[in-house]
Amino acid sequence: MKTVYKILDYFFLLRPTLFFPLWTALLAGRFNSPGYTPIGWVTLFLGILLGVSYILNQIADIEGDRSNKKLFLMADNYVSVKAAMIYAAALTLAGLGGFFFLGLIYGIAGVIFLFVTGYMYNFQPFRWKDNPYWGPLVTVFAGAMAFIFGALPDLDGLIWKSVLPYMAAFGAVALLTTVLDISGDVEAGKKTFAVAFGGGKAAVTAAALCAISALAAYNNKDWIIFWPALVSTPVYIYTAFKPVNKHIVLSIKLSIFSLSAAVGLIFPWYLLLMAGYYSFARAYYKSRFNLEYPSFKLE
C-alpha cells in the first residue's frame, strides 16, 4: 500500500483538480472553432503542462506552504524538491514533445504557455504571482490560451472575439481568489490585488467582470458560457456587498461548476471524467490524509 500511495502522491502533486477549469475553456474553444486535431491528445498535453506549472509553483512557495500548512506533498516531504524538479523536467519534455508532434503551432503555443505560467508567474525577476496586476492577468492569459488550444489550428479573426467572455470569467475568479487568501498574503508580504486595493474592491471588480462575461457571450451568441455567467452574476454582485469567505467560495464554485456542466452537455465524456476524478480524488485524500477534498462545502 505504501508503494501505491507513493505513486498517487506524484499524480496528485500535479494538482489535477485545477486542470478542469482550463480543460473546460479548451473544450469551449473546440466547440467555437472545431479543429481537426484529436481533442483527447490536446487535453492530455495541456494537462501535462499544467501539472508542470503547478509543480513549479509548489517549489517556489514551499516555505510559505509549509508555514500555512497547505499543499503539503512537497512542504511535508512526501515528495522531495529534487524529485519534483526531475519529475517536472520529464513532464516538460513529454508535454512539449507531444504538442510539437501535433504541429508546430501547438508546440510554439505550448512553450509560450509554460514560460508564462510556469516561470514568469513563479520566479524572479518576474514572480508575477505576487503582483496585483500581473497575477490575475496570468490567470486570464491561461484561460485564453486554453481556449485557443481547443480552437487550434483553425484560428481566424473571430477567435479573438470568441475568447473575450472566457477571459472576463477567468479574471473574475482570479480576483475573488485573492480575496480568499488576503490574510495569509498580508502575513507573507505578498502584494496581490486584494492586498493592494482591498477585498471589497476586488469583489466589486470580479462582479463587473462576471457581468461583462455574460454580455460578451450574449453578443457572441455563445450560449455555453452565457447561461453560467448570467446565473453567476447575481451571486457575484451579492458577494460584492458581503465579501465573506462563504459567499466568495460560492461564487467561485458556482461559476466554475456551471460552466463545466454546460461544456459537459456538449461533450458528455467530460461529465464522466469529472465525476470519476471527483470520486477518485476524494478517496485518495480521505485515505491518505483524512481530508474531505475536493469538496462542495462553502469553506
C-alpha positions as CSV (number, residue, x, y, z in Angstrom):
1,M,0.0,0.0,0.0
2,K,2.9,2.3,0.7
3,T,4.1,2.0,-2.9
4,V,0.6,2.7,-4.2
5,Y,0.4,5.9,-2.1
6,K,3.8,7.0,-3.3
7,I,2.7,6.7,-6.9
8,L,-0.5,8.5,-6.2
9,D,1.4,11.3,-4.4
10,Y,3.2,12.0,-7.6
11,F,0.0,12.1,-9.5
12,F,-1.7,14.5,-7.1
13,L,1.4,16.6,-6.9
14,L,0.3,17.8,-10.3
15,R,-2.9,19.3,-8.7
16,P,-5.2,17.7,-11.3
17,T,-8.3,19.2,-9.6
18,L,-7.2,22.6,-11.0
19,F,-6.9,21.2,-14.6
20,F,-10.7,21.2,-15.0
21,P,-11.3,24.9,-15.4
22,L,-8.6,25.1,-18.1
23,W,-9.9,21.9,-19.8
24,T,-13.4,23.5,-19.7
25,A,-12.1,26.5,-21.6
26,L,-10.2,24.2,-24.0
27,L,-13.4,22.3,-24.9
28,A,-15.3,25.5,-25.3
29,G,-12.7,26.7,-27.7
30,R,-13.0,23.4,-29.7
31,F,-16.8,23.9,-29.9
32,N,-16.5,27.5,-31.0
33,S,-13.9,26.7,-33.7
34,P,-13.7,23.0,-34.4
35,G,-10.2,21.8,-35.3
36,Y,-9.1,18.5,-36.8
37,T,-6.6,17.5,-34.1
38,P,-8.0,14.8,-31.8
39,I,-9.2,16.7,-28.7
40,G,-8.1,13.9,-26.4
41,W,-4.4,14.4,-27.2
42,V,-4.7,18.2,-26.8
43,T,-6.4,17.8,-23.5
44,L,-3.7,15.4,-22.3
45,F,-0.8,17.5,-23.3
46,L,-2.3,20.7,-21.8
47,G,-2.9,18.8,-18.6
48,I,0.8,17.7,-18.5
49,L,2.0,21.3,-18.9
50,L,-0.5,22.5,-16.3
51,G,1.0,19.9,-14.0
52,V,4.5,21.2,-14.6
53,S,3.3,24.8,-13.8
54,Y,1.7,23.6,-10.5
55,I,4.9,21.7,-9.5
56,L,7.0,24.8,-10.2
57,N,4.5,26.8,-8.1
58,Q,5.0,24.5,-5.2
59,I,8.7,24.6,-5.5
60,A,8.7,28.4,-5.5
61,D,6.3,28.5,-2.5
62,I,7.4,25.6,-0.4
63,E,8.3,27.6,2.7
64,G,5.0,29.5,2.6
65,D,3.1,26.3,2.1
66,R,4.9,24.7,5.0
67,S,4.1,27.6,7.4
68,N,0.5,27.8,6.1
69,K,0.0,24.0,6.3
70,K,-1.2,23.6,2.8
71,L,-0.1,21.8,-0.4
72,F,1.8,19.6,1.9
73,L,3.0,16.9,-0.5
74,M,6.2,18.8,-1.0
75,A,6.1,21.0,2.1
76,D,5.9,18.0,4.3
77,N,8.5,16.0,2.3
78,Y,6.2,13.3,0.8
79,V,7.9,14.3,-2.4
80,S,11.4,15.9,-2.3
81,V,12.3,19.1,-4.1
82,K,14.9,17.2,-6.1
83,A,12.5,14.5,-7.2
84,A,9.9,17.1,-8.1
85,M,12.4,19.0,-10.3
86,I,13.3,15.8,-12.1
87,Y,9.6,15.0,-12.5
88,A,8.8,18.5,-13.8
89,A,11.7,18.2,-16.3
90,A,10.5,14.9,-17.6
91,L,6.9,16.1,-17.9
92,T,8.1,19.2,-19.7
93,L,9.7,17.1,-22.4
94,A,6.6,14.9,-22.6
95,G,4.2,17.8,-22.8
96,L,6.1,20.0,-25.2
97,G,7.2,17.0,-27.3
98,G,3.6,15.9,-27.6
99,F,2.5,19.4,-28.7
100,F,5.3,19.7,-31.3
101,F,4.2,16.2,-32.6
102,L,0.7,17.6,-33.1
103,G,2.1,20.6,-35.1
104,L,4.5,23.5,-34.9
105,I,1.8,25.9,-33.9
106,Y,0.9,23.7,-30.9
107,G,4.5,23.4,-29.9
108,I,5.1,27.2,-30.0
109,A,1.9,27.8,-28.1
110,G,3.0,25.2,-25.5
111,V,6.3,26.9,-25.0
112,I,4.7,30.3,-24.5
113,F,2.1,28.9,-22.2
114,L,4.7,27.1,-19.9
115,F,7.1,30.0,-19.9
116,V,4.5,32.4,-18.7
117,T,2.5,30.2,-16.3
118,G,5.5,28.2,-15.0
119,Y,8.5,30.5,-15.0
120,M,7.3,34.1,-15.2
121,Y,4.4,33.6,-12.7
122,N,6.6,31.9,-10.1
123,F,10.2,33.0,-10.2
124,Q,12.3,36.1,-10.1
125,P,12.9,38.5,-11.7
126,F,9.2,38.3,-12.6
127,R,7.3,36.4,-9.9
128,W,4.1,37.8,-11.2
129,K,2.0,35.7,-8.8
130,D,2.6,38.4,-6.1
131,N,1.9,41.4,-8.4
132,P,-1.5,42.9,-8.0
133,Y,-1.9,43.3,-11.8
134,W,0.2,40.6,-13.4
135,G,-1.0,37.9,-11.1
136,P,-4.7,38.0,-12.2
137,L,-3.6,38.7,-15.8
138,V,-1.6,35.4,-15.9
139,T,-4.8,33.6,-14.9
140,V,-6.7,35.4,-17.7
141,F,-3.9,34.5,-20.1
142,A,-4.0,30.8,-19.1
143,G,-7.8,30.7,-19.7
144,A,-7.4,32.4,-23.1
145,M,-4.6,30.1,-24.1
146,A,-6.6,27.0,-23.1
147,F,-9.5,28.3,-25.3
148,I,-7.1,28.9,-28.1
149,F,-5.5,25.4,-27.7
150,G,-9.0,24.0,-28.3
151,A,-9.5,26.1,-31.3
152,L,-6.2,25.4,-33.0
153,P,-5.3,25.1,-35.8
154,D,-8.4,26.8,-37.1
155,L,-7.6,30.3,-35.9
156,D,-9.2,33.4,-37.6
157,G,-10.1,36.9,-36.6
158,L,-13.3,35.8,-34.9
159,I,-11.5,33.7,-32.3
160,W,-10.3,36.8,-30.5
161,K,-13.8,37.9,-30.2
162,S,-15.0,34.5,-29.1
163,V,-12.4,34.2,-26.3
164,L,-13.4,37.5,-24.6
165,P,-16.2,36.1,-22.4
166,Y,-13.8,33.4,-21.1
167,M,-11.1,35.9,-20.3
168,A,-13.6,38.0,-18.3
169,A,-14.8,34.9,-16.4
170,F,-11.3,33.8,-15.5
171,G,-10.4,37.3,-14.4
172,A,-13.5,37.3,-12.1
173,V,-12.4,34.0,-10.5
174,A,-8.8,35.1,-10.2
175,L,-9.7,38.3,-8.3
176,L,-12.0,36.5,-5.9
177,T,-9.3,34.0,-5.1
178,T,-7.0,36.8,-4.0
179,V,-9.7,37.9,-1.5
180,L,-9.8,34.4,0.0
181,D,-6.1,34.4,0.5
182,I,-5.8,38.0,1.7
183,S,-4.9,37.3,5.4
184,G,-2.1,34.8,4.6
185,D,-0.8,37.0,1.8
186,V,-0.5,40.0,4.1
187,E,1.5,38.0,6.6
188,A,3.7,36.7,3.8
189,G,4.3,40.2,2.5
190,K,2.6,39.5,-0.9
191,K,1.0,42.3,-2.7
192,T,-1.9,40.7,-4.6
193,F,-4.8,42.6,-6.0
194,A,-6.9,42.2,-2.8
195,V,-4.0,43.2,-0.6
196,A,-3.2,46.2,-2.7
197,F,-6.8,47.5,-3.2
198,G,-8.8,45.7,-0.6
199,G,-11.1,42.8,-0.7
200,G,-14.2,44.9,-1.3
201,K,-12.8,46.5,-4.5
202,A,-11.6,43.1,-5.7
203,A,-15.1,41.6,-5.2
204,V,-16.7,44.6,-7.0
205,T,-14.3,44.3,-9.9
206,A,-15.0,40.5,-10.0
207,A,-18.7,41.1,-10.2
208,A,-18.2,43.6,-13.0
209,L,-16.1,41.1,-15.0
210,C,-18.7,38.4,-14.5
211,A,-21.4,40.7,-15.9
212,I,-19.1,41.6,-18.8
213,S,-18.6,37.9,-19.5
214,A,-22.4,37.4,-19.8
215,L,-22.8,40.5,-22.0
216,A,-19.9,39.5,-24.3
217,A,-21.2,35.9,-24.5
218,Y,-24.7,37.2,-25.4
219,N,-23.2,39.4,-28.1
220,N,-21.3,36.3,-29.5
221,K,-24.3,34.1,-29.2
222,D,-22.1,31.7,-27.2
223,W,-24.7,30.0,-25.0
224,I,-22.2,27.7,-23.4
225,I,-20.8,30.5,-21.2
226,F,-23.7,32.9,-21.4
227,W,-26.1,31.0,-19.1
228,P,-23.4,30.1,-16.5
229,A,-22.2,33.8,-16.5
230,L,-25.8,35.0,-16.3
231,V,-26.7,32.8,-13.4
232,S,-23.4,33.6,-11.6
233,T,-23.6,37.4,-11.9
234,P,-26.3,38.0,-9.2
235,V,-24.2,35.8,-6.8
236,Y,-21.1,37.8,-7.6
237,I,-23.0,41.1,-7.1
238,Y,-24.3,39.8,-3.7
239,T,-20.7,38.8,-2.8
240,A,-19.5,42.3,-3.7
241,F,-21.8,43.7,-1.0
242,K,-20.9,41.0,1.5
243,P,-17.4,39.7,0.6
244,V,-17.2,37.0,3.3
245,N,-15.5,33.7,2.6
246,K,-18.6,31.5,2.2
247,H,-20.0,33.9,-0.4
248,I,-16.7,34.1,-2.2
249,V,-16.4,30.3,-2.3
250,L,-20.0,30.0,-3.5
251,S,-19.3,32.5,-6.3
252,I,-16.1,30.7,-7.5
253,K,-17.6,27.2,-7.3
254,L,-20.9,28.2,-8.9
255,S,-19.2,29.9,-11.9
256,I,-16.7,27.1,-12.4
257,F,-19.1,24.2,-12.0
258,S,-21.9,25.7,-14.1
259,L,-19.6,26.4,-17.0
260,S,-18.1,22.9,-16.7
261,A,-21.5,21.4,-16.7
262,A,-22.5,23.4,-19.7
263,V,-19.5,22.1,-21.6
264,G,-20.3,18.6,-20.4
265,L,-23.6,18.8,-22.1
266,I,-21.7,19.2,-25.4
267,F,-19.0,16.6,-24.5
268,P,-20.7,14.0,-22.3
269,W,-17.5,12.1,-21.8
270,Y,-16.3,15.2,-19.9
271,L,-19.0,14.8,-17.3
272,L,-18.0,11.2,-16.8
273,L,-14.3,12.3,-16.4
274,M,-15.2,14.9,-13.8
275,A,-17.4,12.5,-11.8
276,G,-14.8,9.8,-12.0
277,Y,-12.0,12.1,-10.9
278,Y,-14.0,13.6,-8.1
279,S,-14.7,10.2,-6.6
280,F,-11.1,9.0,-7.1
281,A,-9.6,12.2,-5.5
282,R,-12.0,12.1,-2.6
283,A,-10.9,8.5,-1.8
284,Y,-7.2,9.4,-2.1
285,Y,-7.3,12.5,0.2
286,K,-9.6,10.8,2.7
287,S,-7.5,7.6,2.9
288,R,-4.1,9.3,2.8
289,F,-4.6,12.5,4.8
290,N,-8.1,12.2,6.3
291,L,-9.2,15.2,4.3
292,E,-12.5,15.9,2.5
293,Y,-11.2,17.2,-0.8
294,P,-12.3,18.2,-3.3
295,S,-15.5,19.4,-1.7
296,F,-18.6,21.3,-2.5
297,K,-18.6,22.8,1.0
298,L,-18.5,26.6,1.2
299,E,-15.2,26.9,3.1
